[in-house]
Amino acid sequence: MTFDPKTLLRDLFATAIDAAHPRQVLADYLPADRSGRVIVIGAGKAAAAMAEVVEREWQGEVSGLVVTRYEHGANCQKIEVVEAAHPVPDDAGERVARRVLELVSNLQESDRVIFLLSGGGSSLLALPAAGISLQNKQAMNKALLKSGATIGEMNCVRKHLSAIKGGRLAKACWPASVYTYAISDVPGDEATVIASGPTVADPTTSQQALAILARYNIEIPANVRAWLNSPESETVKPGDPCLARSHFQLIATPQQSLDAAAAKAQAAGLPTLILGDLEGESREVAKVHAGIARQVQLHGQPLKPPCVILSGGETTVTVRGNGRGGRNAEFLLSLTESLKGLPGVYALAGDTDGIDGSEDNAGALMTPSSYARAAALNLSASDELDNNNGYGYFAALDELIVTGPTRTNVNDFRAILILEKPAQ
């Protein structure tokens, strides 16, 4: 068995991304009858790439509007593509959200709407509820991102501060038929959580949103509190008649990408264990992975080396310092600190959208020499972790992974390659 460990890990990451790309997964799910007029709307990091597929596959009249993250656009001829900010919404996202609502207002029962949804849609399709300003939403978003709240908790708050999420977009489309095609970026693939569920019923409540803000000690402006205490702030609930003609279909999930990467590793002769979609603090999740890697390396459990451990999901980072780096760099920095150069262990952590947090890298690589090489540069993994500076640590080692925008998003991907312990 001969391979370069770093090349293998990069190949696994590329395989995971490709398995979730719209060009691979969307066409098979589109309606069998692709004639007639269709209005296409969409939001998310994959929205423009998804729109390209619809343009290619649809035989009838196509028009519409999708919003994606800056630099995530695509070459669409019939569907307008607008770019906006992520993870904190901006004016462009608010303007395009208003236009999307206008586009689907006053439709007839005979009309068809295709809604292309992927991760990032929450901030990209940002239309504050009545009495809530964009500045309010921006401040709440920033506070939630720093708090360590889970994606489900963040989206509960976002839905109740929005005029378009939590089923409200489907309500605006009524009585037209709405076909939502979604790429999941959330643990559990819950339709209500993906981009805050604009076209599905929402079981969460405004009081739960208030409780989440209180749990993380986030300051609540008087106008936001008043809105969340108002019955008008409630989202569309299960059983609402306006959802009777709204259809939801997952077309790609984190599990599909993990399965594809596992098949790639196994084809290279490497037994593979998938830990699944994980949540929790990045640094704590890394400690668990480090414990598994040590058990494999030292005791051959639950697999004997050489082997690969895979996981996905969306971890969180509670910001304590002033360093640079997203949750994948944080994970890998904590893993490096935990393993301290354990021989034979290599790892990659990256975001499948190509952007780790708000940086220009997708993630980074760790090798058995990373810890010692960094120490030789007077870089302490522990100190850099205290400063949330994973980006700076791996940049100094020239181990950042830069892919550019991938135009899909099934969230984080982590792979740990464990080789047999070298002879002493």
N, C-alpha and C positions, 0 to 999 in steps of 0.2 A: 504494500500500500504506500504509494508515493504521491504527496501533494504538498503544496505550500500552504501552511495554515492560514495566513492572512488572505491569500487569494481564495481559498475555500470559503472563508467567512463572508467575504465580499460577494462571492457567487450565490451563497445562500440568501443574502440580503436582496440581491437583484432578482432572484427567483421569487421571493416573497412579494416584492413590488409588482413584478410582471403578472403574477397570478391574480392581482386585484385591479389591474388596469382596465379602464372601460373598453378599450379596443378588444380585450379578451373576453369580457363577460356580459356586456350590455345587450348586444344584438339578439341573442337567443331568448331574451325575456320580453322583447317588444311585442305588441299585439300581432297576431297572425294577419289581421286585416290592416295593412299599412297604407291604404288608400284614403282619400278624403282629406279634409283640413284638420290640422292639429296645431294647437298652441303649446309651445314649449317654454317652460320656465325652469329655473334651477338655481341652486345655491350650494357652494362648497368648493373645496380645493380641487375636486374632480369634475366640477360642473361643466367647464368648457370642453374638456376631453370627452365627456359624455354627450354633449351637444353635437360634437363632430360626428359621433357614431349615429345619432338620430338623423342628422342631415344625410348621411351616406345611405342609411337603410330605408328611410321613409319615401314612399312612392308618390304620395299626394302632396298637397300644399303645406309647407312648413313655415312658421314664423315664431318669433318669441324673443325672450330675454333671459339671460343667466348672469349671475354674479359669481366671481371667483376671486381668489387672493391675488394681490399684485404679483405679476410675473408668472401667473399660472394660466394665462390665456391660451387660446387655440385659434386655428385658422378656420373660422366659421363664415359661411357666405350668406346664410339666411337667418340665422339666430344671432342676435346681438349679444356680444360678450362685454360685460363691464367688470372692471377690477376695483376691489376695495380692500380695506385693512383687516388684518387678523393678527393676534387674537383680540385686540381692543378695537371696537367698531369706530368708523369715521363718517364724515359727511357723505362720502360717496356711497357707502353702504346704506345709509338712511334714504338717500335720494332714489337709489335703485329699488329699494323695498317699496317705496311709494309707487313707483312706476309699475312694479310687478302687481301690486294690488289693483291699480287702475286697469291693467291689461286683462285681468280675469273678472273684473266687475261686469255685471249685466250680461252674463253668458246665458245661453239657452240649454235646454235639456239635451239637445242634439250635438252640442259642442263637446270636444275632447281636449283635455289638458294633460300633457305629460310633464311631470315634475321630477327633475333630476337632482337628487339630494346626496350630499356627502359631508364628511366632517369639515368643520369650519363654518358651516352655514349659520350657526348661531350669531356670530359676530358679523358675518358678511351680509346677512339679510336683517339689518337692524332697524326696526321701526318702533320707537318708544310708544308706549300706551299714552292715552290722553292725560295731560298734566305732568308727564315725565319728559325731561329733556334728554337729548343725546349725551350731554355732559353728565347727567345722573347715571345713565347706563355705562358710560365709560368709567366713571369712578367706581361703580359697583363691580364692573368686570375686572378692573385692575386689582381691587381689594380681594376679590374671590380668587384670582389667579395666584396671589401671594399667600393666601391663607392656608393652603393645603386641603381645601375642599375637593371632594370627588367631582367627576364630570357630571354625575347625576344630580348632585346637590347644586352645582353651578347652573345647570340647565333648568332646574326647578325655579330658581330665582329669575333667570332670563325669561322664561316663558310667561311669568306673571307680571313682568315689566314690559311686555311686548304687545304690539297690535297685530302681529302676524304669526306668531308661534303658538304652540299649544293647541293646534287644530284650527286656528283662526283663518289660515290661508285656505283650507278646504271649505270653510264656511263661506268665504268670499267667492269661491268658485261655484257654489251651489246655484242652479241644479245641474251644472255640467258634470260629466264623468271625469274623474281625476285618477290618473295612473302614476303613482309615485314609485320610482326606481331608486333604491338607496344602496350606497356603499357604507357599511357600518364601520365606525371608528370607536365603538364603545364596548366595554366588557358586557357580555350578555346579549349584545345585539338588540337591545330594546328599542322598538320603533319610537317610543315616546321620548327617548333620550337623544337619538341621532339628530344633531342640529336642532335640538329642542322641539322636534315633532310638529312641524307646521301643518301637516295634513292628517294627523291621527289624534285620537282622543287622549286627553291627559288626566290621569288619575290623581295627580298631586294637587295641593291646594295652596291658596295664598297664605294661609296661616303656617303651612309648612315652610314656605319661602321666608316668612318672617323669622321662624325658628332657626333656620339655617344661618341667616344673617346674624342673629343673636349668638348662635353657637360659636361663630368665628370672630365675635366681637367687632363686626363691621358696622361702622356708623351709618345710620339710616336717616337721611334727610326727612324733614317733616312732610313734604309733598309725596315722597315715596311711601312713607308709613301710612299716610292717609289713603293713598291709592290701594295699597295691599290690604287695608282694612275695609275697602269698599267691595260690595258684591260684584261690581263691574269688572274687577280685576280677575275674576275666575275664568279659567280656560274652558275649552269645549270638552265636555265629559263623555265617557262611554255611553252609547245608546242615543246620542243626539242625532236626530233625523238628517241633519246637514251632512253627516258622514256616510249616509247610505250608498252614495255613488262614488265614494272614495276608496281606491284600492291601493294596497301597499305591498311592495315586493322587494326583498333583499336580493341583491345581485352579487355582492361580494362581502365576505366577512373576514375578520382576523384569523379565524380557524382555517379557512381555505388557504390563506397564505402560509400559515404554519405547516399545514399538511404538504403543500408544494415544496417548502424548504426541507421538510423531513424526508420526502421522497428523493430529493437531490442528494442529501447527506447519505441516505441509505444506499443509493446507487454508487456512491463512492466507497461503500463498504463500512460505513459508520453507523452502528446502532444509535437510535435517536429516541429521546424522551421529551415529550411535549408537556410542559407544566401548565399551559393554558393561558387564558386571559387573566392578568393579575392587576390588582389595584394596591394602593398603599404608598407610603413615603418611598421615594426612589432609593434613598440610602438604606432604608430598612429592607426593602425587597432585595437589594444587592447583597445584604448580609445573608439572607436565606439562600440565594444562589451560590454564594461563596461556600456555605456549609455543605451544600449538595456536591459542589465541585471537589471539595476536600474528601468527602466520603467516597466519591467515585475513585479519586486518585489514590487514596490510602487503603481503601477496603473493598473496592470493586462493587460498591452498592450505590444505587439500585442497578447500575450498569457497570460493566467492566470497560476500562479504557482500551483502545481509543473509542470515543463516542461523542455525541453532541447532545447538549441540553438546549431546548428552545422554549421561549415564552413570548407572550405578547401582552396586550392590554394597555392601560394608561395609568402610569404612576403619577404622583404629585410631588411637588417641591414646596416646602415651606421656606420662603426666602428669609435668610438670616443675615447674609453678607451682601457685599457690593460687587461680587465677581460676575463673570459672564458664563452662560451655559444653560441649556435646557435640561429636561428631566433625564434624557439618555446620557448626556455627559455626566450628570450628577450620579446616575446609577453606576456608570463605569468607573468613576472616581472612587466611589464607595467600595466597589468590588476590588479595585486595585489596592486600596487601603486594607481591606479585609484579608486578601490573599498574600499581600506583601511579596509578590514574585514567586508564588508557588510554581515549581518547574512543570512544564508541559501543559499549562493552562492558558488558552487564548480566548478572547471574547470580543464580540461586537455588539453595540447597542445603537439603534438608529430609528428615526421616525420615518415611516414609509412615505410621508408626503415630501421628504427631502429637506425639511426644515425642523431643526431641534429647537423648540421654543420660538424665539425670534431671531436666532442667529443665522449664519450663512452655511452652516454644516448640517448634515443629516444626523450625524452622531460621531462615533469614534471607535477606535480599536485599542484593545489592551493585549500586550504580549507578556510572557514571563519576565522580560527584561524591563518593562515599563517602569516599575517601582524603583529599581536601582538606577536607571538612566535619569529619571526625574530627580532622585536624590543627588546625583552627581551635578545637577543643575541648580542645586539648593532649593528644590521644590519639594515641599512636604505634602503628601497626599492628604493627611489629616488637616493641616492648616488650610489647604485649598478647598477642602470640603466644608470647613467652617465658614469659608467666604463664598460658597456656592460658585466656585471658579473652575468647573470642569472644562470649559472651553479653553481657558488659558493654560491649564495643565497639559491637555492633549495637543494643543497647538504647539507648545514648546517641544513636544516629542515628535512633531510632524505625524501625528496619528489621527487627525480629524478625517472624517469621511465627508466629502463634498460631492453631492450628486446634482445639485440644482433641483428646482421643483419637478416632482415626478408626475404630477397631475392625477394622483390618486391618493387615498388615505385610509388605511386600515390600522392606523395608530402605530404603537411602538413594536419593534422587533428586536429580540435579544437572542443571541446564539453564543454558547460557550462550548468550545472544542477542548476536550480533555484527552491528552495523549498519555501513554504509559510513562510512569515516572522514570526519568533517566537513571541509569546505573550510577551508583556512587563511586 
